[in-house]
Amino acid sequence: MFSVFDVSGKLYLFSGVIGAFITYTVIKGISDLGPAYATMLILLAQLIVSYLIEVFGLFGTEKISFEWIKFIGVALMVSGIMVFCRS
C-alpha cells in the first residue's frame, strides 16, 4: 500500500482528486441544469481541456500546433448550446 508514494510522477497521484471533483460536478450539473444541457457543457469542457493539453504538451503528450479551425468549431458548439438554451 505504501508503494503508491514511490510513483515517479507525483502529479499522477492527483488524478484521484480530479476524478472525484469531476464526478461531483457532473452529478451537481445534471441535477441543477438537466441532463441535456449538462451533457453538452461536459462535452464542450472535455474538448477544450483535451485540446489545451495537446497544444501545451502537458502530461508528456506531444505538442501540436494551434489551429483556428478547431477554435471555430468550439465557437460553433458554444453558439449551439446558447440556441438550445433559448428554445
C-alpha positions as CSV (number, residue, x, y, z in Angstrom):
1,M,0.0,0.0,0.0
2,F,2.8,2.4,0.8
3,S,4.4,1.8,-2.7
4,V,2.0,4.4,-4.0
5,F,4.3,7.0,-2.7
6,D,7.2,5.6,-4.9
7,V,5.5,6.8,-8.1
8,S,8.0,8.8,-10.2
9,G,5.5,11.5,-11.3
10,K,3.8,12.8,-8.1
11,L,1.3,14.6,-10.4
12,Y,-0.3,11.3,-11.2
13,L,-1.4,10.9,-7.6
14,F,-3.6,13.9,-8.0
15,S,-5.7,12.1,-10.6
16,G,-8.0,10.6,-7.9
17,V,-8.8,14.1,-6.6
18,I,-9.5,15.3,-10.1
19,G,-11.8,12.2,-10.7
20,A,-13.7,12.9,-7.5
21,F,-14.1,16.6,-8.5
22,I,-15.3,15.7,-12.0
23,T,-17.8,13.1,-10.6
24,Y,-19.2,15.7,-8.1
25,T,-19.5,18.4,-10.8
26,V,-21.3,16.1,-13.2
27,I,-23.8,15.0,-10.6
28,K,-24.4,18.6,-9.5
29,G,-24.6,19.8,-13.1
30,I,-27.2,17.3,-14.1
31,S,-29.3,17.9,-11.1
32,D,-29.2,21.7,-11.5
33,L,-29.2,22.1,-15.3
34,G,-30.9,19.0,-16.6
35,P,-29.3,16.1,-18.4
36,A,-29.2,17.5,-22.0
37,Y,-27.7,20.9,-21.1
38,A,-25.2,19.4,-18.6
39,T,-24.1,16.8,-21.2
40,M,-23.5,19.5,-23.8
41,L,-21.4,21.5,-21.4
42,I,-19.5,18.5,-20.2
43,L,-18.6,17.5,-23.8
44,L,-17.6,21.1,-24.5
45,A,-15.3,21.2,-21.5
46,Q,-13.7,17.9,-22.3
47,L,-12.9,19.0,-25.9
48,I,-11.4,22.3,-24.7
49,V,-9.3,20.8,-22.0
50,S,-8.0,17.9,-24.1
51,Y,-7.1,20.4,-26.9
52,L,-5.3,22.6,-24.5
53,I,-3.4,19.6,-23.1
54,E,-2.2,18.7,-26.6
55,V,-1.4,22.3,-27.6
56,F,0.8,22.9,-24.5
57,G,2.2,19.3,-24.4
58,L,1.1,18.7,-20.8
59,F,1.4,15.3,-19.1
60,G,4.1,14.1,-21.6
61,T,2.0,14.4,-24.7
62,E,3.4,15.5,-28.0
63,K,2.8,19.2,-28.6
64,I,0.6,20.1,-31.6
65,S,0.2,23.5,-33.2
66,F,-2.9,25.7,-32.6
67,E,-5.4,25.6,-35.4
68,W,-8.0,28.3,-35.9
69,I,-10.5,25.8,-37.4
70,K,-10.7,24.0,-34.1
71,F,-11.3,27.2,-32.3
72,I,-14.1,28.0,-34.7
73,G,-15.6,24.5,-34.1
74,V,-15.7,25.2,-30.3
75,A,-17.3,28.6,-31.0
76,L,-20.0,26.8,-33.1
77,M,-20.6,24.4,-30.2
78,V,-21.0,27.3,-27.8
79,S,-23.4,29.0,-30.1
80,G,-25.4,25.8,-30.5
81,I,-25.6,25.5,-26.7
82,M,-26.9,29.1,-26.5
83,V,-29.5,28.4,-29.1
84,F,-30.6,25.2,-27.3
85,C,-30.9,27.2,-24.0
86,R,-33.2,29.8,-25.6
87,S,-35.7,27.3,-27.0
